[in-house]
Every structure is written in C-alpha cells, then in structure tokens.
C-alpha cells in the first residue's frame, strides 16, 4: 500500500497567455489564479475530472490579466471566495467586475493561513505589479511551491522556498531569443529587469540553490510564447542542474507545462 498523498496538483495552464493551478487535499480544493476565461478554466478542470462547483476558493498572486481574467466570472457564477492582499485587491477590483463583499478575503504578504487541512504561506516577489505574492503549500511534512513571475529571487525568498517536494518554477524566456526578437526595447528592458521575469538560465541557477533532498518534481512555468520553447527551457534546466552535480532523472525529474493543456493530476 502506498502512502496517502498530502496534495494532488494540476497546472491547468501556464504561459504568457494565461495561468491557473488546481490544488486539492482531503478537505479543500483551490485554484491559484484564473488567467483565462471562466469557460476555459471550466474546460481545463473538466479535463482532470473536476468542476468549478467543487472549488472552495481562488487565491490570487497579482492583478495582471494573465492571472485574473476569469476570477470575477468564476467567483460570481460559483459563489467562490477570493483571497488576495489589500494592494492586489485595490488594483484588481476594477478589472474583474463586482464581487460580493462576503466573498472578498485578505491574504496578506508574508502570512500563513490555514485552509482546512493545509497551511498556505505567502511570500512577496519582485514583479511589476501592485504587491505580487506567491505561495508555499504545507501539509503532513510535504510542501509544494509555485513561483512564476519574478525578475530575481532574493536570499529571503530562496530561504522560504528551499527544499520543497515539488515546484512550479519560472522559465520565462531565453535571453538571446528575447534580445533578438520583435518586442520593443522598452518591453525587453521590463522583462529583463529586476521586476520582470526569470530567464531559463536564471531560473535554473536559482533551482541549483534551492533544490533539496525532498525535491522530486520541477515543473517549468510561464514560458513566453514568443521568446522561448519547451525543449530549450527543459534542456537549460536539466543541463544546469547536471553541471552542478544534481541527480536529474534519478533524484528528481524536470517536467513541462502548457498554456492550453493541463498537466495530469499528480500526487505529492
């Protein structure tokens, strides 16, 4: 008999066009972000055998459209509680339409909140949003970290996210593809800056520092449609980890995500 998993997770969508993640325990089922239409999120949930009616709430990381597009629609249609910090609520409120006051909840940065049988830890990141934060989920000695929108990863954040059992981690762009690509220079500067996104190379170097003996899965997230592709992000992560003497495909595996298709529901 195998041990009962602490979490089940599916990365419903990850990329520059929309982001959403599903996580469940025995007692709670949550979304983190809903950066696609309500209809699309519903369809993605159905592909992993679930539905919005089952959800207990939505956690929001920040107010950019590719993270909140469907939040208001889903909250209204399915009477879902929505959790975000105060500055994110202020920035997000005009963008998602009316949400009843009793469905609005604060989840402030650098806090730990208990949802049923799991604890969720929030931490601030460096991104060009009002007050962006991501999450580490804890239950029964296991943990899952998601971090997909940050220009750099400070020592403080590295300490918070170190040695998780699984990660959804940013590999947004290949630096040379971005530099040579068609984006305006101002956009390139934003992406490459401290409040932009981690490149394949930078994300891989951070992972060499935070990976631990518990770590079994690393999912690469938020790949740019124009300035990256899966094979390159995957190769960069694996090669960098191997160069640092880490046990790729032995101690852990590197996994891909997709902007259109959910990952299989995996256990932690």
PERAVEN-V723088 format. One record per pair of residues at least 6 apart in sequence whose ideal C-beta (glycine too) atoms are under 6 Angstrom apart, sorted by the first residue. I is the first residue (numbers start at 1). J is the second residue. Records with the same first field share a line. If there is no record, write none. Layout:
BEGIN
I = J / J
END
This chain:
BEGIN
5 = 267 / 268
6 = 139 / 140 / 142 / 268
7 = 23 / 25 / 144 / 268
8 = 24 / 265 / 267
9 = 23 / 266
10 = 22 / 48 / 262 / 263 / 265
11 = 21 / 168 / 219 / 257 / 263
12 = 20 / 22 / 44 / 262
13 = 20 / 36 / 259
14 = 221 / 222 / 257
15 = 223 / 259
16 = 224 / 225
17 = 259
18 = 35 / 36 / 66
19 = 33 / 35 / 66 / 67
20 = 31 / 33 / 34 / 35 / 41
21 = 32
22 = 31
23 = 30
25 = 117 / 118 / 139
26 = 117
27 = 116 / 117
28 = 56 / 115 / 116
29 = 54 / 55 / 56
30 = 56 / 57
31 = 58
32 = 59
33 = 61 / 67
34 = 41 / 58 / 70 / 71 / 74
35 = 66 / 67 / 69
36 = 69 / 70
37 = 70
38 = 70 / 73 / 74
41 = 70
42 = 52
44 = 262
45 = 51
47 = 262
48 = 262 / 265
52 = 74 / 78
55 = 80
57 = 80 / 81
58 = 71 / 80 / 82
59 = 83
60 = 84 / 88
61 = 67 / 134
62 = 88 / 129 / 132
63 = 88 / 91 / 92 / 129 / 130
64 = 129
68 = 92 / 96
71 = 96
72 = 96 / 97
74 = 80
75 = 82 / 99 / 103
81 = 103 / 105
82 = 103
83 = 105 / 107
85 = 108 / 109 / 131
86 = 106
87 = 130 / 131
88 = 130 / 131
91 = 130
107 = 113 / 122
109 = 122 / 124 / 133
111 = 122
112 = 119 / 121
113 = 120
118 = 137 / 139
119 = 138
120 = 135 / 137
121 = 136
122 = 133 / 135
123 = 157 / 160
124 = 133
125 = 132 / 134 / 150
126 = 150 / 151 / 152 / 194 / 195
127 = 149 / 150 / 195
128 = 195
134 = 146 / 147
135 = 146
136 = 143 / 145
137 = 144
142 = 165 / 268
143 = 164 / 165
144 = 166 / 268
145 = 161 / 164 / 167
146 = 168
147 = 169
148 = 170 / 221 / 222
151 = 193 / 194 / 195 / 196
152 = 194
153 = 206
158 = 209 / 210
161 = 210
162 = 210
163 = 212 / 214
165 = 214 / 216 / 268
166 = 217 / 268
167 = 218
168 = 219 / 221
169 = 203
170 = 198 / 203 / 221 / 222
171 = 200 / 203 / 220 / 233
172 = 197 / 198 / 222 / 224
173 = 199 / 224 / 227 / 228
174 = 200 / 228 / 232
175 = 199
177 = 227
178 = 188 / 227
181 = 226 / 227
190 = 196
191 = 197
200 = 233 / 236
204 = 236 / 237 / 240
208 = 244
215 = 252
216 = 252
217 = 253 / 255
218 = 254
219 = 255 / 257
220 = 233
221 = 257
223 = 233
230 = 256
234 = 254
237 = 254
238 = 248 / 254
241 = 248
242 = 248
END
